[in-house]
Amino acid sequence: MTRRDFDLLIRGGELADGTGSPLRRADVGIAAGRVCVLPADSSVTAARVHDATGQVVAPGFIDAHTHSDLTTLDDIGQAQAHAAVLQGVTVEICGNCGDSAFPHPYGDFAAFARAHTDTGRANHLVSLVGHGTVRGSVVGHDDRAATDAELAEMCQVLDDALTAGAAGLSSGLIYTPGSYADTAEVTALAAVAARHGKPYVTHLRDEMSHVEAALDEAVRIARDSGAALHVSHHKTAGKYAWGRTLRTLPRLEHLRAAGLDVTCDVYPYTAGSTALAAMLPPWAHDGGPEQLLKRLGDPAARRRMRVSIAEGVPGWENTVGNGGWDRIAVASAARHPQLQGRTIADIAAQQGAEAIDVVAQLLLAEDGDVTIISHSMREDDVQRVLSTPFAIIGSDGVPKPGLPHPRWAGTFARVLGHYVRDLALLSLTEAVRKMTGATAARFGLTGRGVLCDGAAADLVVFDPATVTDRATFTEPLLPPAGITLVVVDGTVVVDDGAVTGARPGKLLAC
Ligand SMILES: [Zn+2]
């Protein structure tokens, strides 16, 4: 038996090492789950040699923003479970927008980690701690301030999770019950994250007409708590806020120059996606999901909701008031597949009904579980954020059945194909840095995100000439073209564009 130098040798490719350095010819050897960067054409032996001639070899992509916490645990289908890894994503950052899988339904970080280890998964997961989840488990779903004792308990739950390995604190200040918190409550929690040297990651209280005030609140929380700030899926959405990235991005740049550690993530689409229930005013959610459904069944409460949407409520983002029901399409409604892909305005017109009544009936029939796609952004804003150096790439994937937003299956290939190759909005190595090294640095993932000797062997090999997203709003789970090989901790999980079935992934502790 001859002793081989490496388990896997990736030969002949151009290295994009995740730092943003120019492409360079190099071979990559992998042994015992670790990377060794070799001179091109080096004479080493390997159990398997992969020819990457004409292709780019990069660190595995790190998706900065997902809602895939439960995707593999709930077994909602192979296409859903594999959409990320088929794009070359080797780490998904979940627990976003204030919503994590612990302390509820999984009791704590360790229980969540065990569930993933028992089930197995192709790639790794990293989780933030959701402020809304913590608040829901300690305070409940009522529209009120937390007591001092409750706030102390929330801080303790967060502290324990961060000690166990969660990557930071996330908030979703448009979603109940997180939206019931005032700035001081979030600041107290962010201070706990700061003590751990971990970031405060936020879905701003408003991404539409009041986006700048919402950004001010986030900056105040970061300054007063000492935590680094990461703005999730930065956008200026709705007709009143279009073009405002011309103000928000220079503001963030200015803060960075003044020493504040602030970053953001972005997905390459002009449509967003969220829960249909999030289109309703906060008072409608007071008391929790059961109370919401009760109000939806009450004609007087529905009329009040229609007025709130038409006239607005102070402090509430009001997506529909900033756009209209004709920009809101049903993405996932398990019992109404015939409505998926259609706008609320279109359904209402066909039924000769009021939009609010269509929404109420649909939510009642689906126990509140309906997701939507909101066509709310402008392309120039999206491009401005994508090309900003401190913006990293996150899909914001919401892996639900039905017709989910194509970003879950298309984001990374779309940036590399459409925005790098076709539009030349940013360079390939810069895009890779925003998908790897910069993301690992943001979330404290050591030993990943950069291809260097001794790094964990998470890699992707892709063809820069053909890489393309194929997922669309009508066929949202079509895998991309041009992503050929994906390796997680030294194990090949995607070979020639198809999943191998290997499951080396786990919940990583940060
Ligand atoms: Zn969000």
Residues whose N, C-alpha, C, O or C-beta is under 5 A from the ligand:
A	BS01	ZN	C97 H203
